Every structure is written in C-alpha cells, then in structure tokens.
Amino acid sequence: MGLHRLFTLIALTGMIFMVLPDDGFAQDVKQRTLTITATDSVGAAPDRVEINLGVTSRAENARNALSANTTNMNEIFETLKKNGIEKKYIQTSNFSIQPEYKHFKNGEPPKVRGYNVNNTVLVQVVDIEKLGVLLDEVVSSGSNQIHGIRFYVSKADELKDEARKLAVAKALRKATVYAQAAGVSLGDVLSIHEGSRNNVQPRGMSRTMVAEASPVPIAGGELQLGVSVTMTWLLK
C-alpha cells in the first residue's frame, strides 16, 4: 500500500504494523480565536478645577511695566490666600517681558514704544463651589488674563473601575453573539488589554458649581470617565 496522510498499513508475515508519518507530513492545527473591543463609561461630578490666570501690564519702559505687574500679582496672591488656596496649589506657568514696536511705512527701522510684562499662574481649586466668587475677586484684584478652566475628577482611576466592568461585560456579550452566529462556543480568555482613550469628556451642564450669590456663574456639568478594553477568546 502507498503512504497515506495519517498512517500507513504494511502487511508483513501475517502481522500489521502502524507507521506514523514523518514530521514533514505533520500539520499544525492553528488556534481559532475571537477578538472583541468594547468601550463604556461612567459619569462623575468634577471635584477639582484648574485655571490659568494672571496679569499683563504695559508701560513705556520695562521697569515700570514690571513694577505694575508685580503689584497686581501680589494682590492676586493675597486674594487667593484669603480664599483658602494654599501655596502648593499655585504654580507659575508663564512669565515674559516683551518689547512693543512701532513700525513705520517710510522704511525707517521700528522703534520700541513700550514693554509688555505677562505673569500667569496655574491655580488648582479644590472647593469648586466657590469658584465663581474666586474669579470675581481675582479680577477685582487686577487679573486681566484668565486662560481657560479645566474641570477634572481627583479619583478618576478608582471611579473608572465600574467602567472597566461594564466594558468587559459588553465585550463578553458581543463575543457570545458572534460565537453563536458562527456555530462555535467561547473557550478560555487568552488576553485582556486596556487601550488608550480620552477618558474625561464633558457631558451636559446639569450642575452649577457656584453659590447662587456668585456674580460669575460657572457650570461644571458631568464628566464621562471612559475605558476601552480588547479581549481575545479561544474558540471551541
């Protein structure tokens, strides 16, 4: 008899021997897997806020511009202190002294006509219910620069654990549907990978984060803490 794929039977002196094939004839069976990616999120009210604020001052010479700027910044620091902002929550984010030029149409070289001094600080506010009052007071103290307000959740990673559970459950549900449709069943989980995602997204403006008496209304809304997971199952 010839050599078969799985085995060869040889008849010899009334006895039958089984000869297994060479490695060259063996074929590896590839594992069949299913990979699913799912995302989910949970909502959380922000409990922290970061604001960039400061002073831009102008004068005909750099010394006067710097002096005016320093006076206003010291008043702002006092206002922050009065509102309970500790020094560890105040950090200088930018300081610059730049000349301001006057340009001529007749080809003359530009001349310095003044100086601008900019000093901004990054302030973390842990009592955001008072944010509106704080903004009003720092402006009254001389701040003429406020560059954005960023709300965030201080314990975001702990809160995202619920989003992780929801994402895994969603991935499992999808995988089960695909497996049943393909006429197979899910085996062991081979891997779980948490992917990168922009985890903090604003959603709605349902909650006002300042006292009613505040002259500056600020809405913190709700932040969505999102998680993306990719899971791989063995199919059977």
Phi and psi in degrees as a GROMACS rama.xvg file:
@    title "Ramachandran Plot"
@    xaxis  label "Phi"
@    yaxis  label "Psi"
@TYPE xy
-77.4498  174.257  GLY-2
-80.9522  122.354  LEU-3
-96.4483  171.144  HIS-4
-66.1303  -42.5484  ARG-5
-97.1859  -38.9254  LEU-6
-164.445  166.501  PHE-7
-126.672  131.941  THR-8
-99.9677  129.463  LEU-9
-121.426  121.158  ILE-10
-89.4959  122.672  ALA-11
-149.655  120.274  LEU-12
47.4967  44.3114  THR-13
76.2725  2.75058  GLY-14
-115.527  152.474  MET-15
-115.122  124.058  ILE-16
-109.113  141.182  PHE-17
-101.566  122.619  MET-18
-109.47  115.189  VAL-19
-73.5446  150.903  LEU-20
-70.5458  160.207  PRO-21
-67.5482  164.751  ASP-22
-60.3802  -29.0604  ASP-23
-64.4916  -22.1223  GLY-24
-98.2369  -8.02259  PHE-25
-75.9853  145.091  ALA-26
-123.992  126.965  GLN-27
-71.5189  137.565  ASP-28
-91.5345  118.17  VAL-29
-75.2724  139.946  LYS-30
-68.9115  136.291  GLN-31
-95.0349  127.67  ARG-32
-131.421  164.086  THR-33
-133.507  127.526  LEU-34
-117.381  129.891  THR-35
-129.874  138.021  ILE-36
-113.448  133.558  THR-37
-139.833  150.639  ALA-38
-128.812  152.284  THR-39
-157.487  170.324  ASP-40
-152.552  163.152  SER-41
-128.685  149.268  VAL-42
-93.159  144.759  GLY-43
-148.658  140.908  ALA-44
-76.0473  133.984  ALA-45
-65.7322  144.819  PRO-46
-123.534  6.74884  ASP-47
-142.009  155.435  ARG-48
-147.553  143.888  VAL-49
-116.093  134.273  GLU-50
-133.392  141.241  ILE-51
-100.271  116.774  ASN-52
-139.241  159.69  LEU-53
176.027  -157.452  GLY-54
-135.712  135.803  VAL-55
-113.814  124.023  THR-56
-121.075  147.18  SER-57
-130.574  141.022  ARG-58
-153.415  168.689  ALA-59
-70.1547  -25.9617  GLU-60
-128.835  159.297  ASN-61
-64.3037  -37.7386  ALA-62
-60.5277  -47.1965  ARG-63
-66.3526  -37.7688  ASN-64
-64.3782  -42.3027  ALA-65
-67.4396  -39.9416  LEU-66
-63.0278  -44.5577  SER-67
-64.337  -40.8368  ALA-68
-64.6832  -43.8578  ASN-69
-61.9079  -41.4298  THR-70
-60.7796  -46.4735  THR-71
-67.1074  -39.3945  ASN-72
-66.0443  -38.485  MET-73
-62.8181  -37.4825  ASN-74
-66.0473  -37.1461  GLU-75
-66.2512  -41.6343  ILE-76
-61.1304  -39.308  PHE-77
-65.0715  -39.042  GLU-78
-65.6278  -41.6344  THR-79
-62.331  -43.1386  LEU-80
-62.1066  -42.7649  LYS-81
-63.1596  -29.2676  LYS-82
-92.067  13.1613  ASN-83
83.5281  14.5946  GLY-84
-84.6487  115.574  ILE-85
-74.6299  157.918  GLU-86
-59.4247  -32.9056  LYS-87
-68.2084  -13.6078  LYS-88
-100.168  11.1908  TYR-89
-123.851  122.854  ILE-90
-139.272  130.221  GLN-91
-64.587  126.997  THR-92
-108.505  -20.7326  SER-93
-161.862  139.54  ASN-94
-145.966  128.071  PHE-95
-151.278  149.606  SER-96
-126.174  117.374  ILE-97
-129.92  135.765  GLN-98
-73.44  151.016  PRO-99
-113.338  124.834  GLU-100
-103.217  149.259  TYR-101
-105.251  125.993  LYS-102
-104.902  146.249  HIS-103
-115.599  146.407  PHE-104
-83.976  -15.6456  LYS-105
-88.9995  11.3844  ASN-106
92.7476  -3.93738  GLY-107
-64.1329  147.87  GLU-108
-66.2735  147.001  PRO-109
-63.239  150.117  PRO-110
-120.851  146.055  LYS-111
-71.1425  125.37  VAL-112
-114.85  1.18194  ARG-113
169.714  177.173  GLY-114
-132.627  141.503  TYR-115
-111.796  128.484  ASN-116
-114.155  126.188  VAL-117
-120.655  129.824  ASN-118
-136.611  115.348  ASN-119
-124.72  149.918  THR-120
-128.811  148.177  VAL-121
-93.7191  120.923  LEU-122
-115.876  128.782  VAL-123
-100.384  125.606  GLN-124
-109.385  119.969  VAL-125
-95.9522  -14.6794  VAL-126
-113.992  81.5958  ASP-127
-74.729  -9.01873  ILE-128
-63.9974  -22.7977  GLU-129
-101.818  11.6358  LYS-130
-61.971  -44.1383  LEU-131
-60.1597  -44.1235  GLY-132
-62.8123  -42.0334  VAL-133
-61.2738  -45.2624  LEU-134
-61.8597  -41.6075  LEU-135
-62.3054  -40.6319  ASP-136
-73.3611  -37.5132  GLU-137
-69.6448  -32.485  VAL-138
-66.7945  -41.3319  VAL-139
-65.1132  -24.9538  SER-140
-82.9644  -6.2977  SER-141
123.913  -2.81879  GLY-142
-71.5354  126.417  SER-143
-121.196  14.7645  ASN-144
-136.163  116.341  GLN-145
-131.474  112.897  ILE-146
-107.404  81.1842  HIS-147
79.67  154.055  GLY-148
-130.4  126.257  ILE-149
-118.233  116.683  ARG-150
-88.1773  144.252  PHE-151
-153.373  168.294  TYR-152
-106.643  126.014  VAL-153
-69.0063  -33.0762  SER-154
-112.566  48.5732  LYS-155
-61.9321  -40.5339  ALA-156
-64.8806  -37.3702  ASP-157
-67.203  -41.4049  GLU-158
-67.4738  -28.867  LEU-159
-71.6338  -11.2722  LYS-160
-58.5254  -37.1296  ASP-161
-66.9396  -38.0686  GLU-162
-65.1165  -35.0776  ALA-163
-62.8066  -44.3262  ARG-164
-61.8011  -42.7211  LYS-165
-64.8642  -39.9049  LEU-166
-66.4244  -40.3842  ALA-167
-65.0608  -42.8507  VAL-168
-62.3793  -39.5351  ALA-169
-65.6754  -42.0973  LYS-170
-63.3683  -41.072  ALA-171
-64.3979  -41.5917  LEU-172
-62.1652  -45.5298  ARG-173
-63.2487  -43.8081  LYS-174
-62.3914  -39.4232  ALA-175
-63.1893  -41.8667  THR-176
-62.2126  -46.4062  VAL-177
-64.3373  -42.2155  TYR-178
-63.975  -45.2706  ALA-179
-63.3333  -39.8897  GLN-180
-65.1215  -30.4473  ALA-181
-89.5757  -1.06972  ALA-182
74.8072  26.5698  GLY-183
-126.809  178.784  VAL-184
-130.105  157.049  SER-185
-78.5203  138.597  LEU-186
-103.822  -143.609  GLY-187
-70.4059  152.088  ASP-188
-77.1121  123.354  VAL-189
-88.5302  -33.1747  LEU-190
-160.332  151.103  SER-191
-133.24  123.277  ILE-192
-127.009  128.672  HIS-193
-93.6211  119.081  GLU-194
-88.8922  168.508  GLY-195
-79.1098  146.435  SER-196
-159.8  150.86  ARG-197
-73.0555  98.4756  ASN-198
-82.885  -16.1421  ASN-199
-115.679  110.543  VAL-200
-124.224  134.317  GLN-201
-70.1765  142.259  PRO-202
-144.631  108.526  ARG-203
75.7378  170.436  GLY-204
-135.582  60.2301  MET-205
-85.849  -14.2025  SER-206
-130.475  125.051  ARG-207
-84.3129  127.427  THR-208
-97.4749  18.9874  MET-209
-134.126  163.24  VAL-210
-68.1293  153.989  ALA-211
-61.4928  -27.7087  GLU-212
-80.9257  -4.8946  ALA-213
-65.4128  134.758  SER-214
-76.859  -13.1825  PRO-215
-117.073  103.175  VAL-216
-74.3687  128.539  PRO-217
-128.65  127.39  ILE-218
-110.205  123.088  ALA-219
-89.3214  -24.8471  GLY-220
62.9287  -150.73  GLY-221
-128.188  139.109  GLU-222
-101.63  140.512  LEU-223
-99.4147  120.495  GLN-224
-99.2395  105.929  LEU-225
-104.715  152.547  GLY-226
-137.3  140.232  VAL-227
-118.388  130.029  SER-228
-126.159  143.908  VAL-229
-120.009  122.822  THR-230
-121.911  144.275  MET-231
-124.474  128.317  THR-232
-112.204  151.75  TRP-233
-84.915  133.88  LEU-234
-94.57  141.647  LEU-235
